[in-house]
Amino acid sequence: MISKYGLVICPACGKARGVIASRKTSSCPCGRQVKIRKSMIKFRTDSPIELAEMVAQANAQLASGKKLRRSKTRASSDPCVRVAQRVMSVSGSSERAEAIARELTDEIGDFGLEEMRRVLEVLGRNNPEDVMTKLKEGSLIYEISEGRFRIA
Ligand SMILES: [Zn+2]
């Protein structure tokens, strides 16, 4: 059985990214369309939560110049992953968007597009700009400083 998700290192920006292993390409936030070859996949998992955790760990390891290693710890130290876990059961895209905004405000105070992107990534979605726009249009969040928001 082939696991659904994999971790690859983007050849353009050198960062670890989570991908759906069966896809041929994946777009990295750096703008590069990454062609996914089997040999590029470092780790695999079926859990989007574990994937997000692996990506966070791999990027921390890469940033500190360490060798890439898959750690066994499962408890998430990443607030974006914890937020994603808590909103996973919320149905309805606008209800879920509002729940993410509330949980992010609780976890980290104020949040921006980057945190929204990371939470949505764990949930297997890739539309942080749309979600932020809808929250702003609905006056559900307000901007406290350039690009940083809180729940209204
Ligand atoms: Zn990249």
Backbone and ligand atoms as CSV (ligand in chain L), in Angstrom:
chain,resi,resn,atom,element,x,y,z
A,1,MET,N,N,0.826,-1.200,0.000
A,1,MET,CA,C,0.000,0.000,0.000
A,1,MET,C,C,0.860,1.249,0.000
A,2,ILE,N,N,0.550,2.143,-0.899
A,2,ILE,CA,C,1.345,3.371,-0.989
A,2,ILE,C,C,0.677,4.466,-0.175
A,3,SER,N,N,1.467,5.089,0.683
A,3,SER,CA,C,0.919,6.156,1.512
A,3,SER,C,C,0.506,7.342,0.656
A,4,LYS,N,N,-0.491,8.039,1.166
A,4,LYS,CA,C,-1.106,9.109,0.402
A,4,LYS,C,C,-0.221,10.358,0.266
A,5,TYR,N,N,0.459,10.685,1.369
A,5,TYR,CA,C,1.229,11.936,1.370
A,5,TYR,C,C,2.725,11.655,1.435
A,6,GLY,N,N,3.484,12.596,0.904
A,6,GLY,CA,C,4.928,12.464,0.974
A,6,GLY,C,C,5.577,13.803,1.259
A,7,LEU,N,N,6.827,13.728,1.699
A,7,LEU,CA,C,7.588,14.938,1.951
A,7,LEU,C,C,8.671,15.030,0.875
A,8,VAL,N,N,8.747,16.169,0.210
A,8,VAL,CA,C,9.804,16.394,-0.774
A,8,VAL,C,C,10.528,17.690,-0.423
A,9,ILE,N,N,11.731,17.826,-0.953
A,9,ILE,CA,C,12.470,19.077,-0.799
A,9,ILE,C,C,12.366,19.805,-2.140
A,10,CYS,N,N,11.874,21.034,-2.102
A,10,CYS,CA,C,11.728,21.815,-3.333
A,10,CYS,C,C,13.114,22.136,-3.902
A,11,PRO,N,N,13.367,21.788,-5.165
A,11,PRO,CA,C,14.692,22.056,-5.741
A,11,PRO,C,C,14.977,23.550,-5.921
A,12,ALA,N,N,13.928,24.366,-5.939
A,12,ALA,CA,C,14.144,25.808,-6.144
A,12,ALA,C,C,14.486,26.516,-4.840
A,13,CYS,N,N,13.672,26.297,-3.792
A,13,CYS,CA,C,13.892,27.057,-2.554
A,13,CYS,C,C,14.544,26.212,-1.455
A,14,GLY,N,N,14.654,24.899,-1.666
A,14,GLY,CA,C,15.341,24.049,-0.694
A,14,GLY,C,C,14.550,23.755,0.559
A,15,LYS,N,N,13.251,24.090,0.548
A,15,LYS,CA,C,12.434,23.834,1.732
A,15,LYS,C,C,11.643,22.540,1.592
A,16,ALA,N,N,11.353,21.945,2.743
A,16,ALA,CA,C,10.544,20.733,2.741
A,16,ALA,C,C,9.090,21.104,2.494
A,17,ARG,N,N,8.426,20.311,1.669
A,17,ARG,CA,C,7.013,20.534,1.364
A,17,ARG,C,C,6.265,19.225,1.440
A,18,GLY,N,N,5.017,19.298,1.894
A,18,GLY,CA,C,4.160,18.130,1.854
A,18,GLY,C,C,3.474,18.054,0.501
A,19,VAL,N,N,3.407,16.857,-0.055
A,19,VAL,CA,C,2.727,16.692,-1.346
A,19,VAL,C,C,1.812,15.473,-1.289
A,20,ILE,N,N,0.853,15.440,-2.203
A,20,ILE,CA,C,0.064,14.236,-2.386
A,20,ILE,C,C,0.879,13.327,-3.301
A,21,ALA,N,N,1.239,12.162,-2.774
A,21,ALA,CA,C,2.264,11.335,-3.423
A,21,ALA,C,C,1.869,10.869,-4.820
A,22,SER,N,N,0.571,10.751,-5.083
A,22,SER,CA,C,0.129,10.242,-6.386
A,22,SER,C,C,0.122,11.317,-7.470
A,23,ARG,N,N,0.261,12.572,-7.068
A,23,ARG,CA,C,0.263,13.645,-8.073
A,23,ARG,C,C,1.602,13.729,-8.784
A,24,LYS,N,N,1.564,14.243,-10.010
A,24,LYS,CA,C,2.797,14.361,-10.804
A,24,LYS,C,C,3.548,15.652,-10.487
A,25,THR,N,N,2.782,16.690,-10.162
A,25,THR,CA,C,3.423,17.967,-9.832
A,25,THR,C,C,2.731,18.574,-8.616
A,26,SER,N,N,3.426,19.502,-7.992
A,26,SER,CA,C,2.854,20.228,-6.871
A,26,SER,C,C,3.449,21.623,-6.913
A,27,SER,N,N,2.634,22.652,-6.652
A,27,SER,CA,C,3.231,23.985,-6.694
A,27,SER,C,C,3.695,24.373,-5.307
A,28,CYS,N,N,4.935,24.796,-5.245
A,28,CYS,CA,C,5.538,25.222,-3.987
A,28,CYS,C,C,5.169,26.693,-3.770
A,29,PRO,N,N,5.005,27.125,-2.510
A,29,PRO,CA,C,4.727,28.557,-2.270
A,29,PRO,C,C,5.786,29.490,-2.844
A,30,CYS,N,N,6.992,28.990,-3.137
A,30,CYS,CA,C,8.022,29.849,-3.733
A,30,CYS,C,C,7.720,30.126,-5.199
A,31,GLY,N,N,6.711,29.449,-5.772
A,31,GLY,CA,C,6.316,29.722,-7.148
A,31,GLY,C,C,6.713,28.618,-8.120
A,32,ARG,N,N,7.561,27.719,-7.679
A,32,ARG,CA,C,8.061,26.650,-8.545
A,32,ARG,C,C,7.044,25.511,-8.639
A,33,GLN,N,N,6.800,25.039,-9.883
A,33,GLN,CA,C,6.031,23.812,-10.063
A,33,GLN,C,C,7.008,22.658,-9.873
A,34,VAL,N,N,6.822,21.886,-8.827
A,34,VAL,CA,C,7.759,20.804,-8.535
A,34,VAL,C,C,7.252,19.518,-9.162
A,35,LYS,N,N,8.066,18.935,-10.015
A,35,LYS,CA,C,7.733,17.619,-10.578
A,35,LYS,C,C,8.051,16.581,-9.513
A,36,ILE,N,N,7.069,15.774,-9.179
A,36,ILE,CA,C,7.288,14.805,-8.105
A,36,ILE,C,C,7.727,13.467,-8.697
A,37,ARG,N,N,8.969,13.123,-8.434
A,37,ARG,CA,C,9.446,11.796,-8.798
A,37,ARG,C,C,9.518,10.965,-7.523
A,38,LYS,N,N,9.289,9.665,-7.664
A,38,LYS,CA,C,9.270,8.786,-6.492
A,38,LYS,C,C,10.544,8.909,-5.675
A,39,SER,N,N,11.673,9.050,-6.387
A,39,SER,CA,C,12.960,9.107,-5.693
A,39,SER,C,C,13.107,10.367,-4.841
A,40,MET,N,N,12.263,11.383,-5.110
A,40,MET,CA,C,12.365,12.628,-4.343
A,40,MET,C,C,11.658,12.550,-3.001
A,41,ILE,N,N,10.760,11.575,-2.883
A,41,ILE,CA,C,9.956,11.525,-1.660
A,41,ILE,C,C,10.774,10.933,-0.519
A,42,LYS,N,N,10.981,11.753,0.498
A,42,LYS,CA,C,11.849,11.349,1.613
A,42,LYS,C,C,11.083,10.502,2.621
A,43,PHE,N,N,9.902,10.968,2.978
A,43,PHE,CA,C,9.092,10.249,3.961
A,43,PHE,C,C,7.667,10.174,3.433
A,44,ARG,N,N,6.952,9.162,3.896
A,44,ARG,CA,C,5.555,9.029,3.493
A,44,ARG,C,C,4.678,8.839,4.712
A,45,THR,N,N,3.418,9.216,4.581
A,45,THR,CA,C,2.452,8.993,5.652
A,45,THR,C,C,1.047,9.055,5.063
A,46,ASP,N,N,0.091,8.516,5.787
A,46,ASP,CA,C,-1.309,8.643,5.376
A,46,ASP,C,C,-2.020,9.741,6.151
A,47,SER,N,N,-1.355,10.300,7.134
A,47,SER,CA,C,-2.016,11.285,7.994
A,47,SER,C,C,-1.599,12.703,7.637
A,48,PRO,N,N,-2.566,13.562,7.281
A,48,PRO,CA,C,-2.203,14.950,6.969
A,48,PRO,C,C,-1.598,15.666,8.177
A,49,ILE,N,N,-2.007,15.248,9.373
A,49,ILE,CA,C,-1.462,15.877,10.588
A,49,ILE,C,C,0.003,15.501,10.751
A,50,GLU,N,N,0.277,14.193,10.556
A,50,GLU,CA,C,1.662,13.745,10.662
A,50,GLU,C,C,2.516,14.383,9.570
A,51,LEU,N,N,1.943,14.538,8.385
A,51,LEU,CA,C,2.666,15.170,7.276
A,51,LEU,C,C,3.076,16.596,7.657
A,52,ALA,N,N,2.127,17.363,8.173
A,52,ALA,CA,C,2.424,18.752,8.547
A,52,ALA,C,C,3.532,18.796,9.595
A,53,GLU,N,N,3.461,17.851,10.530
A,53,GLU,CA,C,4.472,17.769,11.584
A,53,GLU,C,C,5.848,17.419,10.988
A,54,MET,N,N,5.860,16.480,10.041
A,54,MET,CA,C,7.119,16.083,9.394
A,54,MET,C,C,7.724,17.246,8.625
A,55,VAL,N,N,6.865,18.006,7.934
A,55,VAL,CA,C,7.350,19.146,7.150
A,55,VAL,C,C,7.947,20.203,8.076
A,56,ALA,N,N,7.242,20.472,9.185
A,56,ALA,CA,C,7.737,21.467,10.146
A,56,ALA,C,C,9.085,21.021,10.716
A,57,GLN,N,N,9.180,19.744,11.085
A,57,GLN,CA,C,10.426,19.206,11.638
A,57,GLN,C,C,11.552,19.244,10.610
A,58,ALA,N,N,11.233,18.848,9.378
A,58,ALA,CA,C,12.259,18.808,8.336
A,58,ALA,C,C,12.787,20.212,8.078
A,59,ASN,N,N,11.901,21.200,8.039
A,59,ASN,CA,C,12.359,22.566,7.788
A,59,ASN,C,C,13.206,23.090,8.946
A,60,ALA,N,N,12.848,22.700,10.179
A,60,ALA,CA,C,13.667,23.091,11.331
A,60,ALA,C,C,15.042,22.430,11.240
A,61,GLN,N,N,15.067,21.152,10.842
A,61,GLN,CA,C,16.344,20.433,10.706
A,61,GLN,C,C,17.186,21.041,9.592
A,62,LEU,N,N,16.556,21.377,8.468
A,62,LEU,CA,C,17.286,21.974,7.345
A,62,LEU,C,C,17.838,23.342,7.721
A,63,ALA,N,N,17.019,24.123,8.442
A,63,ALA,CA,C,17.428,25.480,8.820
A,63,ALA,C,C,18.645,25.455,9.741
A,64,SER,N,N,18.737,24.423,10.584
A,64,SER,CA,C,19.866,24.368,11.514
A,64,SER,C,C,21.017,23.531,10.946
A,65,GLY,N,N,20.913,23.158,9.671
A,65,GLY,CA,C,22.003,22.445,9.008
A,65,GLY,C,C,22.131,20.987,9.406
A,66,LYS,N,N,21.090,20.457,10.055
A,66,LYS,CA,C,21.137,19.049,10.487
A,66,LYS,C,C,20.710,18.128,9.355
A,67,LYS,N,N,21.067,16.879,9.532
A,67,LYS,CA,C,20.658,15.857,8.579
A,67,LYS,C,C,19.161,15.591,8.779
A,68,LEU,N,N,18.483,15.333,7.662
A,68,LEU,CA,C,17.043,15.089,7.725
A,68,LEU,C,C,16.749,13.755,8.411
A,69,ARG,N,N,15.947,13.836,9.457
A,69,ARG,CA,C,15.604,12.617,10.176
A,69,ARG,C,C,14.135,12.665,10.529
A,70,ARG,N,N,13.489,11.523,10.445
A,70,ARG,CA,C,12.086,11.483,10.824
A,70,ARG,C,C,11.993,11.193,12.311
A,71,SER,N,N,11.416,12.118,13.035
A,71,SER,CA,C,11.319,11.934,14.472
A,71,SER,C,C,10.036,11.188,14.810
A,72,LYS,N,N,10.072,10.522,15.945
A,72,LYS,CA,C,8.924,9.702,16.314
A,72,LYS,C,C,7.849,10.472,17.083
A,73,THR,N,N,8.165,11.654,17.537
A,73,THR,CA,C,7.203,12.372,18.377
A,73,THR,C,C,5.923,12.677,17.605
A,74,ARG,N,N,4.814,12.494,18.240
A,74,ARG,CA,C,3.530,12.721,17.595
A,74,ARG,C,C,2.808,13.956,18.144
A,75,ALA,N,N,3.081,14.295,19.396
A,75,ALA,CA,C,2.408,15.455,19.984
A,75,ALA,C,C,2.866,16.707,19.255
A,76,SER,N,N,1.928,17.503,18.821
A,76,SER,CA,C,2.300,18.634,18.008
A,76,SER,C,C,2.712,19.834,18.837
A,77,SER,N,N,3.897,20.364,18.497
A,77,SER,CA,C,4.350,21.583,19.160
A,77,SER,C,C,4.030,22.784,18.279
A,78,ASP,N,N,3.404,22.502,17.138
A,78,ASP,CA,C,3.145,23.556,16.170
A,78,ASP,C,C,1.726,24.099,16.349
A,79,PRO,N,N,1.591,25.391,16.695
A,79,PRO,CA,C,0.240,25.929,16.921
A,79,PRO,C,C,-0.657,25.808,15.689
A,80,CYS,N,N,-0.107,25.917,14.485
A,80,CYS,CA,C,-0.939,25.812,13.285
A,80,CYS,C,C,-1.497,24.397,13.133
A,81,VAL,N,N,-0.712,23.403,13.504
A,81,VAL,CA,C,-1.183,22.017,13.441
A,81,VAL,C,C,-2.257,21.790,14.509
A,82,ARG,N,N,-2.047,22.343,15.706
A,82,ARG,CA,C,-3.056,22.189,16.770
A,82,ARG,C,C,-4.374,22.830,16.348
A,83,VAL,N,N,-4.303,24.012,15.739
A,83,VAL,CA,C,-5.511,24.688,15.251
A,83,VAL,C,C,-6.224,23.803,14.232
A,84,ALA,N,N,-5.456,23.252,13.287
A,84,ALA,CA,C,-6.048,22.405,12.244
A,84,ALA,C,C,-6.737,21.190,12.873
A,85,GLN,N,N,-6.107,20.601,13.881
A,85,GLN,CA,C,-6.701,19.436,14.544
A,85,GLN,C,C,-8.036,19.796,15.186
A,86,ARG,N,N,-8.093,20.990,15.784
A,86,ARG,CA,C,-9.319,21.373,16.487
A,86,ARG,C,C,-10.473,21.725,15.550
A,87,VAL,N,N,-10.168,22.222,14.354
A,87,VAL,CA,C,-11.254,22.640,13.458
A,87,VAL,C,C,-11.636,21.552,12.442
A,88,MET,N,N,-10.908,20.446,12.480
A,88,MET,CA,C,-11.111,19.388,11.489
A,88,MET,C,C,-12.569,18.914,11.407
A,89,SER,N,N,-13.240,18.881,12.555
A,89,SER,CA,C,-14.610,18.357,12.577
A,89,SER,C,C,-15.659,19.416,12.231
A,90,VAL,N,N,-15.237,20.683,12.076
A,90,VAL,CA,C,-16.200,21.742,11.759
A,90,VAL,C,C,-16.580,21.630,10.280
A,91,SER,N,N,-17.888,21.515,10.006
A,91,SER,CA,C,-18.290,21.411,8.604
A,91,SER,C,C,-18.786,22.766,8.109
A,92,GLY,N,N,-18.745,22.966,6.830
A,92,GLY,CA,C,-19.142,24.251,6.241
A,92,GLY,C,C,-17.914,25.130,6.113
A,93,SER,N,N,-17.640,25.615,4.903
A,93,SER,CA,C,-16.374,26.326,4.709
A,93,SER,C,C,-16.331,27.652,5.452
A,94,SER,N,N,-17.476,28.366,5.543
A,94,SER,CA,C,-17.405,29.648,6.258
A,94,SER,C,C,-17.335,29.433,7.768
A,95,GLU,N,N,-18.045,28.402,8.268
A,95,GLU,CA,C,-17.960,28.068,9.691
A,95,GLU,C,C,-16.526,27.671,10.048
A,96,ARG,N,N,-15.926,26.885,9.158
A,96,ARG,CA,C,-14.566,26.428,9.425
A,96,ARG,C,C,-13.570,27.587,9.383
A,97,ALA,N,N,-13.762,28.487,8.408
A,97,ALA,CA,C,-12.865,29.647,8.308
A,97,ALA,C,C,-12.923,30.482,9.586
A,98,GLU,N,N,-14.140,30.680,10.087
A,98,GLU,CA,C,-14.303,31.471,11.309
A,98,GLU,C,C,-13.665,30.753,12.499
A,99,ALA,N,N,-13.847,29.420,12.556
A,99,ALA,CA,C,-13.252,28.642,13.646
A,99,ALA,C,C,-11.723,28.729,13.607
A,100,ILE,N,N,-11.153,28.687,12.398
A,100,ILE,CA,C,-9.689,28.792,12.271
A,100,ILE,C,C,-9.227,30.157,12.789
A,101,ALA,N,N,-9.960,31.223,12.379
A,101,ALA,CA,C,-9.586,32.576,12.803
A,101,ALA,C,C,-9.629,32.690,14.330
A,102,ARG,N,N,-10.671,32.096,14.934
A,102,ARG,CA,C,-10.811,32.176,16.391
A,102,ARG,C,C,-9.690,31.401,17.078
A,103,GLU,N,N,-9.418,30.184,16.586
A,103,GLU,CA,C,-8.387,29.343,17.205
A,103,GLU,C,C,-6.988,29.942,17.025
A,104,LEU,N,N,-6.747,30.534,15.844
A,104,LEU,CA,C,-5.429,31.148,15.613
A,104,LEU,C,C,-5.239,32.342,16.541
A,105,THR,N,N,-6.310,33.132,16.729
A,105,THR,CA,C,-6.224,34.277,17.638
A,105,THR,C,C,-5.921,33.788,19.055
A,106,ASP,N,N,-6.587,32.673,19.455
A,106,ASP,CA,C,-6.332,32.075,20.772
A,106,ASP,C,C,-4.893,31.584,20.911
A,107,GLU,N,N,-4.409,30.905,19.877
A,107,GLU,CA,C,-3.096,30.256,19.953
A,107,GLU,C,C,-1.946,31.242,19.869
A,108,ILE,N,N,-2.017,32.164,18.904
A,108,ILE,CA,C,-0.832,32.990,18.657
A,108,ILE,C,C,-1.093,34.486,18.738
A,109,GLY,N,N,-2.308,34.886,19.123
A,109,GLY,CA,C,-2.578,36.318,19.262
A,109,GLY,C,C,-3.090,36.887,17.959
A,110,ASP,N,N,-2.183,37.311,17.087
A,110,ASP,CA,C,-2.642,37.758,15.776
A,110,ASP,C,C,-2.009,36.874,14.713
A,111,PHE,N,N,-2.693,36.800,13.566
A,111,PHE,CA,C,-2.227,35.880,12.528
A,111,PHE,C,C,-2.285,36.546,11.164
A,112,GLY,N,N,-1.621,35.928,10.214
A,112,GLY,CA,C,-1.606,36.466,8.851
A,112,GLY,C,C,-1.802,35.353,7.837
A,113,LEU,N,N,-1.561,35.695,6.590
A,113,LEU,CA,C,-1.767,34.752,5.489
A,113,LEU,C,C,-0.931,33.483,5.657
A,114,GLU,N,N,0.297,33.641,6.167
A,114,GLU,CA,C,1.203,32.503,6.299
A,114,GLU,C,C,0.629,31.442,7.261
A,115,GLU,N,N,0.133,31.888,8.417
A,115,GLU,CA,C,-0.432,30.929,9.379
A,115,GLU,C,C,-1.693,30.282,8.806
A,116,MET,N,N,-2.527,31.102,8.139
A,116,MET,CA,C,-3.737,30.551,7.517
A,116,MET,C,C,-3.351,29.498,6.483
A,117,ARG,N,N,-2.320,29.784,5.707
A,117,ARG,CA,C,-1.870,28.841,4.685
A,117,ARG,C,C,-1.446,27.521,5.331
A,118,ARG,N,N,-0.730,27.607,6.454
A,118,ARG,CA,C,-0.218,26.395,7.095
A,118,ARG,C,C,-1.342,25.561,7.686
A,119,VAL,N,N,-2.350,26.236,8.287
A,119,VAL,CA,C,-3.492,25.493,8.845
A,119,VAL,C,C,-4.236,24.789,7.711
A,120,LEU,N,N,-4.490,25.518,6.635
A,120,LEU,CA,C,-5.246,24.941,5.515
A,120,LEU,C,C,-4.486,23.787,4.867
A,121,GLU,N,N,-3.169,23.892,4.846
A,121,GLU,CA,C,-2.334,22.829,4.292
A,121,GLU,C,C,-2.570,21.504,5.034
A,122,VAL,N,N,-2.633,21.600,6.363
A,122,VAL,CA,C,-2.885,20.395,7.173
A,122,VAL,C,C,-4.258,19.823,6.830
A,123,LEU,N,N,-5.201,20.710,6.520
A,123,LEU,CA,C,-6.560,20.275,6.197
A,123,LEU,C,C,-6.675,19.856,4.729
A,124,GLY,N,N,-5.567,19.902,4.007
A,124,GLY,CA,C,-5.561,19.486,2.611
A,124,GLY,C,C,-6.164,20.520,1.674
A,125,ARG,N,N,-6.158,21.774,2.098
A,125,ARG,CA,C,-6.698,22.824,1.239
A,125,ARG,C,C,-5.608,23.835,0.914
A,126,ASN,N,N,-5.823,24.532,-0.180
A,126,ASN,CA,C,-4.749,25.391,-0.670
A,126,ASN,C,C,-5.300,26.741,-1.135
A,127,ASN,N,N,-6.198,27.328,-0.336
A,127,ASN,CA,C,-6.827,28.575,-0.769
A,127,ASN,C,C,-6.802,29.651,0.319
A,128,PRO,N,N,-5.617,29.891,0.929
A,128,PRO,CA,C,-5.577,30.842,2.045
A,128,PRO,C,C,-6.019,32.253,1.658
A,129,GLU,N,N,-5.690,32.681,0.417
A,129,GLU,CA,C,-6.084,34.037,0.001
A,129,GLU,C,C,-7.606,34.178,-0.004
A,130,ASP,N,N,-8.298,33.165,-0.576
A,130,ASP,CA,C,-9.767,33.204,-0.629
A,130,ASP,C,C,-10.357,33.260,0.767
A,131,VAL,N,N,-9.826,32.421,1.650
A,131,VAL,CA,C,-10.372,32.351,3.010
A,131,VAL,C,C,-10.169,33.687,3.727
A,132,MET,N,N,-8.977,34.272,3.590
A,132,MET,CA,C,-8.708,35.558,4.243
A,132,MET,C,C,-9.622,36.651,3.668
A,133,THR,N,N,-9.822,36.637,2.356
A,133,THR,CA,C,-10.688,37.637,1.729
A,133,THR,C,C,-12.117,37.523,2.257
A,134,LYS,N,N,-12.625,36.285,2.339
A,134,LYS,CA,C,-13.987,36.095,2.833
A,134,LYS,C,C,-14.130,36.552,4.276
A,135,LEU,N,N,-13.135,36.250,5.091
A,135,LEU,CA,C,-13.179,36.666,6.501
A,135,LEU,C,C,-13.174,38.190,6.614
A,136,LYS,N,N,-12.371,38.836,5.759
A,136,LYS,CA,C,-12.294,40.302,5.780
A,136,LYS,C,C,-13.605,40.907,5.292
A,137,GLU,N,N,-14.136,40.358,4.190
A,137,GLU,CA,C,-15.384,40.881,3.637
A,137,GLU,C,C,-16.545,40.721,4.610
A,138,GLY,N,N,-16.525,39.628,5.372
A,138,GLY,CA,C,-17.595,39.398,6.340
A,138,GLY,C,C,-17.369,40.123,7.659
A,139,SER,N,N,-16.311,40.936,7.730
A,139,SER,CA,C,-15.928,41.647,8.961
A,139,SER,C,C,-15.772,40.704,10.140
A,140,LEU,N,N,-15.342,39.469,9.859
A,140,LEU,CA,C,-15.140,38.489,10.928
A,140,LEU,C,C,-13.763,38.649,11.564
A,141,ILE,N,N,-12.850,39.269,10.796
A,141,ILE,CA,C,-11.522,39.569,11.346
A,141,ILE,C,C,-11.222,41.034,11.067
A,142,TYR,N,N,-10.344,41.600,11.880
A,142,TYR,CA,C,-9.913,42.966,11.591
A,142,TYR,C,C,-8.386,43.042,11.628
A,143,GLU,N,N,-7.870,43.998,10.861
A,143,GLU,CA,C,-6.432,44.127,10.711
A,143,GLU,C,C,-5.881,44.978,11.841
A,144,ILE,N,N,-4.960,44.418,12.625
A,144,ILE,CA,C,-4.402,45.202,13.734
A,144,ILE,C,C,-3.108,45.884,13.314
A,145,SER,N,N,-2.419,45.310,12.329
A,145,SER,CA,C,-1.248,45.976,11.735
A,145,SER,C,C,-1.079,45.355,10.354
A,146,GLU,N,N,-0.205,45.923,9.554
A,146,GLU,CA,C,-0.003,45.473,8.178
A,146,GLU,C,C,0.005,43.947,8.038
A,147,GLY,N,N,-1.060,43.402,7.468
A,147,GLY,CA,C,-1.087,41.967,7.197
A,147,GLY,C,C,-1.334,41.054,8.390
A,148,ARG,N,N,-1.590,41.633,9.568
A,148,ARG,CA,C,-1.827,40.831,10.775
A,148,ARG,C,C,-3.265,41.045,11.257
A,149,PHE,N,N,-3.924,39.949,11.605
A,149,PHE,CA,C,-5.355,40.008,11.906
A,149,PHE,C,C,-5.703,39.342,13.223
A,150,ARG,N,N,-6.883,39.709,13.733
A,150,ARG,CA,C,-7.486,39.051,14.883
A,150,ARG,C,C,-8.951,38.825,14.588
A,151,ILE,N,N,-9.540,37.874,15.326
A,151,ILE,CA,C,-10.980,37.678,15.175
A,151,ILE,C,C,-11.697,38.924,15.708
A,152,ALA,N,N,-12.774,39.318,15.020
A,152,ALA,CA,C,-13.493,40.535,15.432
A,152,ALA,C,C,-14.349,40.276,16.674
L,1,ZN,ZN,ZN,10.031,26.063,-3.399
